[in-house]
Amino acid sequence: MALESPDFADFYRSAHPGLVAEFYAYTGDLGEAQEIVQEAFVRAWTHWRKVSGYDRPRAWVARVGYRLAVSRWRRARTALASLLRQGPPPPAAGPSATSVALATALRALPDAQRRAVVMHHLSGYSVAEIAAAEGVAAGTVKARLSRGRRHLHDLLADSTDGKDAHA
């Protein structure tokens, strides 16, 4: 089948608005109705040689759409039952004071130093890998790391009011 089928395009243009309205009435949600109809048309396109020979191809698309809607409803019902059985997840703990201080200090670094420090100390990249990614010499990365660590040390020492901070 050719990638463009005038028959399918005409069928789509004529049937699409009515099917969206029909599924909007079924679901009560325009976005969901549009997604269902779109998926049904994708399936019709996949089987267009067969579907185009039916007496009522629109009815075939509507039936596929109805099955998709029922499947969505069943998945939603199962998910809701599971949520009711298990309850909502426990609230996630917020970041520690140390993490907040580190993130604040990292934001204060110049971009190049921040990238080098994060890539090396948090993401585990080697100096050579950072140099390649940044398009600079390894010595430049080493200098950025050294300056960034020194700057972080000073910033974190200030934020802990003289307490020993490690970056």
C-alpha positions in Angstrom: 0.0 0.0 0.0 1.3 3.5 -0.8 2.1 5.7 2.1 -0.6 8.1 1.1 -4.0 6.7 0.3 -6.6 9.2 -1.0 -9.4 6.8 0.1 -8.1 6.7 3.6 -7.5 10.5 3.7 -11.1 11.1 2.6 -12.4 8.5 5.0 -10.4 10.1 7.9 -11.6 13.6 7.1 -15.2 12.6 6.9 -15.4 10.2 9.9 -13.0 11.8 12.4 -15.2 14.7 13.7 -18.2 12.5 14.3 -16.1 9.8 16.0 -14.4 12.4 18.3 -17.9 13.7 19.3 -19.1 10.1 19.9 -16.2 9.2 22.1 -16.4 12.6 23.9 -19.9 11.6 24.8 -18.6 8.1 26.0 -15.7 9.4 28.0 -16.7 12.9 29.1 -13.1 14.0 28.3 -12.2 15.6 25.0 -8.5 14.8 25.2 -9.2 11.1 25.9 -11.7 11.0 23.1 -9.2 12.4 20.7 -6.5 9.9 21.8 -8.9 7.0 21.4 -10.1 8.0 18.0 -6.5 8.7 16.8 -5.4 5.2 18.0 -8.4 3.6 16.3 -7.5 5.4 13.0 -3.9 4.2 13.3 -5.2 0.7 13.5 -7.5 1.3 10.6 -4.6 2.6 8.6 -2.6 -0.5 9.4 -5.4 -2.7 8.1 -6.7 -0.3 5.5 -6.8 -2.9 2.6 -9.1 -5.1 4.6 -11.1 -2.3 6.4 -11.7 -0.4 3.2 -13.5 -3.4 1.8 -16.1 -3.5 4.6 -19.6 -2.2 4.0 -19.2 0.2 7.0 -15.5 1.0 7.7 -16.6 3.7 10.2 -18.3 1.1 12.3 -15.1 -0.9 12.4 -13.2 2.2 13.6 -15.9 2.9 16.2 -15.8 -0.7 17.5 -12.0 -0.5 17.8 -12.3 2.8 19.6 -15.0 1.4 21.9 -12.7 -1.5 22.8 -9.8 0.9 23.5 -12.0 3.0 25.7 -13.2 -0.1 27.7 -9.6 -1.2 28.0 -8.6 2.3 29.4 -11.5 2.2 31.9 -10.5 -1.3 33.1 -6.9 -0.2 33.6 -8.0 2.9 35.5 -10.4 0.8 37.6 -7.6 -1.7 38.4 -5.2 1.2 39.3 -7.8 2.8 41.5 -8.5 -0.5 43.3 -4.8 -1.0 43.8 -4.4 2.5 45.2 -7.4 2.0 47.6 -5.9 -1.3 48.7 -2.4 0.0 49.3 -3.1 3.6 50.1 -1.1 6.5 48.8 2.7 6.3 48.9 4.4 7.7 52.0 5.6 11.3 51.6 9.1 11.6 50.3 11.7 13.0 52.6 12.9 16.4 51.6 16.6 17.1 50.9 18.9 17.2 53.9 20.3 20.6 55.0 23.7 19.5 53.7 22.3 18.8 50.2 20.5 22.1 50.2 23.7 23.9 51.2 25.7 22.0 48.5 23.2 22.8 45.8 23.2 26.5 46.8 27.0 26.6 46.8 27.2 24.9 43.4 24.9 27.5 42.0 27.3 30.2 43.1 30.2 28.7 41.1 31.0 29.9 37.6 29.4 27.6 35.0 32.6 25.9 33.9 33.8 25.2 37.4 30.3 23.9 38.4 30.2 21.5 35.4 33.6 20.2 36.1 32.9 19.6 39.8 29.5 18.0 39.2 30.8 15.8 36.3 33.8 14.7 38.3 32.6 14.3 41.9 28.9 13.6 41.4 28.8 11.8 38.0 32.1 10.0 38.2 33.7 11.3 35.0 37.5 11.2 34.7 39.4 14.4 34.0 40.1 13.1 30.4 36.4 12.4 29.8 35.5 15.9 31.1 38.2 17.5 28.9 36.8 15.6 25.8 33.2 16.6 26.6 34.1 20.2 27.2 36.5 20.5 24.4 39.4 21.7 26.6 42.7 20.5 27.7 43.0 18.2 30.8 45.0 20.9 32.6 42.1 23.3 32.2 39.7 20.7 33.8 42.2 20.2 36.6 42.4 24.0 37.2 38.6 24.3 37.1 38.3 21.4 39.6 40.9 23.0 41.9 39.3 26.4 41.8 35.8 25.0 42.1 36.7 22.9 45.2 38.4 25.8 46.8 35.4 28.1 46.1 33.0 25.4 47.4 35.0 25.0 50.5 34.8 28.7 51.2 31.1 28.9 50.5 30.3 25.9 52.6 32.4 27.1 55.5 30.5 30.4 55.4 27.1 28.5 55.3 28.0 26.4 58.3 29.3 29.3 60.4 32.8 28.0 60.9 31.7 24.3 61.4 33.9 21.8 59.5 32.3 21.2 56.1 33.5 18.8 53.5 32.8 19.3 49.8 
